Amino acid sequence: MERAILFSMHRGRPSRILAVAALVSVAACARSAGGPEPTAPLGPAVDVATAPPPPFGPPRPDPATLEVAWAKELSPLRVECANTGAKAAIRLYDPDGSVDAGAVGEFSRVAADSNGEFPLRDRLVQLAVKAAHHFGSSSLIVVSGYRKPHTKGPKDHHAKGEALDFRLPGIDYRQLAAYLRSLSRVGVGVYTDPRTHYVHLDVRDRSFYWLDASPPGVVWREAPIGDGKQALRDASYTAESDLPLDHR
């Protein structure tokens, strides 16, 4: 051992060679004495079964900062009440795709007329925005939103904030009604008198469609519109189907 160290020093090798030689000598002595070989110190014990896997790839973003492309790119919808002239630009969705409760409240405020203000259902407003997006319309005219309860009682969806009569400027009311009938769990009425030409939309569990030729201020009997695929559409409903993801 001493000869090895002296030889190394004589040859001018780095000091790390001396350290390696010393460790080899200590290990040899331990073996000759029957003792255990020296080992490197160990860190704290790790439970392999519960230890988290090492991260791969770039760090994951904070879910609170996530954005969805369709919500970010969706333009505000200009909403106007035909009876009061109230207007507002409504951006219904937050960047993460969730419904902005404040925007629903603003839509309800604009839609209010002499019947007073009443909160409209989120899904009703979603479907109105979806229809406007489908036709590429930047504006929506509200004919009637909330209405005070009358003879229809609990069957009046207007009195529960579940119905909206409206039109889309530049879009034929019959085309609008046909599109709304393609949605799930809705009520769709078509008002065909030349002085009306708007559609009724409400949200319900079982879809129903009708024609109404009544002139303004007059109530005539509605004519049902049959649709053999209505039950299948209603059964296939998902919350995602209410989102404005389609465009003609």
C-alpha positions in Angstrom: 0.0 0.0 0.0 2.7 2.5 1.0 4.6 1.6 -2.2 1.5 2.3 -4.3 1.0 5.7 -2.7 4.7 6.6 -3.1 4.7 5.5 -6.7 1.6 7.6 -7.4 3.2 10.6 -5.8 6.4 10.0 -7.6 4.5 9.8 -10.9 2.7 13.1 -10.1 -0.8 11.7 -10.5 -3.8 13.6 -9.1 -4.7 13.3 -5.4 -7.9 11.3 -6.3 -5.8 8.3 -7.0 -4.5 8.4 -3.5 -8.1 8.4 -2.2 -9.1 5.4 -4.3 -6.0 3.5 -3.2 -6.8 4.2 0.5 -10.4 3.0 0.1 -9.2 -0.3 -1.6 -6.8 -0.9 1.3 -9.5 -0.3 3.9 -11.9 -2.7 2.1 -9.2 -5.4 1.9 -8.5 -5.1 5.6 -12.1 -5.4 6.5 -12.5 -8.6 4.4 -9.4 -10.1 6.0 -10.8 -9.3 9.5 -14.1 -10.9 8.6 -16.1 -7.7 9.0 -18.6 -6.3 6.6 -17.5 -4.3 3.5 -18.1 -0.6 3.8 -21.1 0.7 1.9 -22.2 4.1 0.8 -24.7 5.8 3.1 -28.3 5.3 2.1 -31.0 7.9 1.8 -34.4 7.7 3.5 -36.5 4.6 2.6 -39.0 5.1 -0.3 -42.2 3.1 -0.6 -42.1 2.1 -4.3 -45.8 1.3 -4.3 -46.9 4.8 -3.3 -44.1 6.9 -4.6 -45.3 9.2 -7.5 -43.9 8.5 -10.9 -41.3 10.9 -12.2 -42.8 13.6 -14.5 -42.4 13.2 -18.2 -42.6 15.9 -20.8 -43.4 19.6 -20.1 -45.2 20.5 -16.8 -49.0 20.3 -17.0 -50.9 23.6 -17.0 -53.0 24.7 -14.2 -56.6 23.7 -15.0 -57.8 27.1 -13.9 -55.9 28.6 -16.8 -57.2 26.2 -19.5 -59.1 27.7 -22.5 -61.1 26.0 -25.1 -60.8 27.3 -28.7 -64.5 27.5 -29.5 -65.4 29.5 -26.4 -62.4 31.9 -26.9 -63.3 32.5 -30.5 -67.1 32.8 -30.1 -68.1 36.4 -30.9 -70.5 38.3 -28.6 -74.2 38.2 -29.6 -76.1 41.5 -29.8 -79.4 41.0 -28.1 -82.3 43.5 -28.5 -85.8 43.5 -27.0 -88.4 44.5 -29.7 -90.7 45.9 -27.0 -88.4 48.1 -25.0 -85.4 48.7 -27.3 -83.0 47.5 -24.6 -79.7 46.2 -26.1 -76.6 44.5 -24.9 -73.7 42.5 -26.3 -73.7 39.1 -24.6 -70.7 36.8 -24.3 -72.3 33.8 -22.8 -69.3 31.6 -22.2 -66.1 32.0 -20.2 -62.8 31.1 -21.9 -62.9 27.6 -20.3 -66.3 26.9 -21.9 -68.5 27.3 -18.8 -71.6 29.5 -18.8 -71.1 33.0 -17.4 -73.9 33.5 -14.9 -73.6 37.2 -15.3 -74.2 37.0 -19.0 -77.3 35.0 -18.5 -78.5 37.7 -16.1 -77.8 40.4 -18.6 -79.7 38.4 -21.3 -82.6 38.1 -18.9 -82.5 41.9 -18.2 -82.6 42.8 -21.9 -85.4 40.3 -22.7 -87.6 41.8 -19.9 -90.6 43.9 -20.9 -93.7 45.2 -19.1 -94.1 41.8 -17.5 -91.0 42.5 -15.4 -87.6 41.0 -15.1 -87.2 37.3 -14.4 -84.2 35.0 -14.6 -84.3 32.9 -17.8 -83.0 29.3 -17.7 -79.4 28.8 -18.6 -80.2 26.1 -21.1 -82.7 28.3 -22.9 -80.2 31.1 -23.4 -77.6 28.5 -24.5 -79.9 27.2 -27.2 -80.7 30.7 -28.4 -77.0 31.5 -28.7 -76.4 28.1 -30.4 -79.1 28.9 -33.0 -77.5 32.3 -33.7 -74.1 30.7 -34.0 -75.4 28.0 -36.4 -76.7 30.6 -38.8 -73.8 32.9 -38.4 -76.1 35.6 -37.0 -74.5 38.4 -34.9 -77.8 39.6 -33.5 -81.0 38.3 -32.0 -84.4 40.1 -31.5 -86.4 39.1 -28.5 -90.2 39.2 -29.1 -91.1 37.9 -25.6 -89.3 36.3 -22.7 -90.8 36.1 -19.3 -94.5 36.6 -19.0 -96.6 36.8 -15.9 -98.7 33.6 -15.2 -102.1 33.5 -16.8 -104.7 30.9 -17.8 -102.2 28.3 -18.9 -101.0 28.0 -15.4 -98.1 25.6 -14.8 -98.0 24.7 -18.5 -96.9 28.2 -19.5 -93.1 27.9 -20.0 -92.9 31.7 -20.3 -94.1 32.1 -16.7 -91.2 29.9 -15.5 -88.4 31.6 -17.5 -88.2 28.5 -19.8 -89.4 30.1 -23.0 -88.3 32.7 -25.5 -90.0 34.1 -28.6 -87.4 35.5 -31.0 -86.2 36.0 -34.5 -82.8 36.2 -36.2 -82.5 39.2 -38.6 -82.0 38.0 -42.1 -82.9 34.4 -41.3 -86.2 32.9 -42.5 -88.3 32.0 -39.5 -89.2 28.6 -41.1 -85.5 27.7 -41.4 -84.9 28.8 -37.8 -87.8 26.7 -36.6 -86.6 23.7 -38.6 -83.2 23.9 -37.0 -84.6 24.3 -33.5 -86.7 21.1 -34.1 -83.4 19.2 -34.7 -82.4 19.9 -31.1 -83.2 17.6 -28.1 -85.8 18.2 -25.4 -87.3 21.4 -26.7 -90.7 23.0 -27.5 -90.8 24.8 -30.9 -93.7 26.9 -32.2 -93.8 28.6 -35.5 -95.9 31.8 -35.8 -96.9 32.1 -39.4 -99.1 35.2 -39.6 -97.4 37.8 -41.8 -97.4 40.2 -38.8 -95.5 37.8 -36.6 -93.1 35.5 -38.3 -91.1 34.5 -35.3 -90.4 31.3 -33.4 -91.1 30.1 -29.9 -88.4 28.1 -28.1 -88.7 26.4 -24.7 -86.8 23.8 -22.8 -88.7 20.7 -21.6 -88.1 17.0 -21.0 -90.2 15.8 -24.0 -90.1 17.7 -27.3 -93.2 19.1 -28.9 -93.7 21.1 -32.1 -96.6 23.2 -33.4 -97.8 25.8 -35.9 -99.7 28.9 -34.8 -101.3 31.1 -37.4 -102.9 33.5 -34.8 -102.7 37.2 -35.7 -101.4 39.5 -33.0 -103.7 39.7 -30.0 -105.7 36.7 -31.0 -105.4 33.1 -29.7 -106.2 30.3 -32.2 -105.9 26.6 -31.8 -102.3 25.4 -32.4 -101.6 22.7 -35.0 -99.2 20.0 -33.8 -96.3 19.0 -36.0 -95.4 15.3 -36.0 -91.8 14.0 -36.0 -91.1 10.3 -35.9 -87.5 10.9 -34.7 -88.3 13.2 -31.8 -88.2 10.5 -29.1 -84.8 9.2 -30.3 -83.3 12.7 -30.3 -84.6 13.3 -26.8 -83.1 10.0 -25.5 -79.7 10.9 -27.0 -79.5 14.3 -25.2 -76.3 15.3 -23.5 -75.3 18.6 -22.0 -72.6 19.0 -24.7 -75.3 19.1 -27.3 -76.4 22.5 -26.0 -73.0 24.0 -26.8 -72.5 26.2 -30.0 -70.2 23.7 -31.7 -72.0 23.5 -35.1 -72.0 26.0 -37.9 -73.7 25.7 -41.2 
